[in-house]
Amino acid sequence: MRGFVLGLVLAVGVTATVLSLRPGGLRRQLRLAARRFKIFLWLGGIYLAATIAIRLAFPSGAVSDYGPPVLALLLALVFVIAAQDPAPTPPGT
């Protein structure tokens, strides 16, 4: 139990240290992480709804077999594009 708690504290400490070292500081990095998490939740909901629709509309066949993995790849590509860091604003603006 002590090892688990120590590992958890260590993981939080390393995460805070790494995020603090990135440009913009910890607050900006946490804001970007929250933004990415929201995008992840939306895309996850889209994936669940689409796979349910695929399973109901095509109970068997090629669409039922290959549709969900293709959809997952497309949504992963959308995530990579949508979750990029916004362009930094110059100081003083």
C-alpha positions in Angstrom: 0.0 0.0 0.0 2.8 2.4 0.8 4.4 1.7 -2.5 1.2 2.5 -4.4 0.8 5.8 -2.5 4.4 6.7 -3.1 4.1 5.9 -6.8 1.0 8.0 -7.0 2.7 11.0 -5.3 5.7 10.5 -7.5 3.6 10.4 -10.7 1.8 13.6 -9.7 5.0 15.3 -8.9 6.7 14.4 -12.2 3.6 15.4 -14.2 3.5 18.8 -12.5 7.2 19.3 -13.0 7.1 18.4 -16.7 4.1 20.6 -17.3 5.6 23.5 -15.5 8.7 23.4 -17.7 6.8 23.7 -20.9 6.2 27.1 -22.4 3.3 29.0 -20.8 3.5 27.4 -17.4 1.4 24.9 -15.5 -1.9 26.8 -15.8 -1.8 27.0 -19.6 -0.8 23.4 -19.9 -3.6 22.3 -17.6 -6.1 24.4 -19.7 -4.8 22.7 -22.9 -5.2 19.3 -21.3 -8.8 20.1 -20.3 -9.5 21.2 -23.8 -8.1 18.0 -25.2 -10.1 16.0 -22.7 -13.3 17.7 -23.9 -12.5 16.9 -27.5 -11.7 13.3 -26.5 -15.1 13.0 -24.7 -17.0 14.3 -27.7 -15.2 12.1 -30.2 -15.8 9.1 -27.8 -19.5 9.8 -27.8 -19.5 10.1 -31.6 -17.7 6.7 -31.8 -20.2 5.0 -29.4 -23.2 6.4 -31.3 -21.8 5.5 -34.7 -20.8 1.9 -33.7 -24.3 1.3 -32.2 -25.8 2.6 -35.5 -23.5 0.4 -37.5 -24.4 -2.7 -35.4 -28.1 -2.0 -35.7 -28.1 -1.2 -39.4 -25.6 -3.9 -40.5 -25.7 -6.8 -38.0 -23.3 -8.9 -40.2 -21.1 -8.4 -43.1 -18.1 -6.3 -44.1 -19.5 -3.0 -42.8 -20.1 -4.6 -39.4 -16.5 -6.0 -39.4 -14.5 -3.1 -40.8 -16.7 -0.1 -40.0 -15.8 0.5 -36.3 -12.0 0.3 -36.9 -12.1 2.6 -39.9 -14.3 5.0 -37.9 -11.8 4.8 -35.0 -8.9 5.7 -37.3 -10.9 8.7 -38.8 -11.8 10.0 -35.3 -8.1 9.6 -34.2 -7.1 11.7 -37.2 -9.7 14.3 -36.3 -8.4 14.3 -32.7 -4.8 14.9 -33.9 -5.9 17.8 -36.0 -8.4 19.3 -33.5 -6.2 18.9 -30.4 -3.2 20.9 -31.6 -1.9 23.7 -29.5 -3.3 27.0 -30.6 -0.8 29.5 -32.0 0.9 31.4 -29.2 -0.1 35.1 -28.8 2.7 37.6 -28.6 3.2 39.0 -25.1 1.5 42.3 -24.4 -1.6 41.7 -26.6 
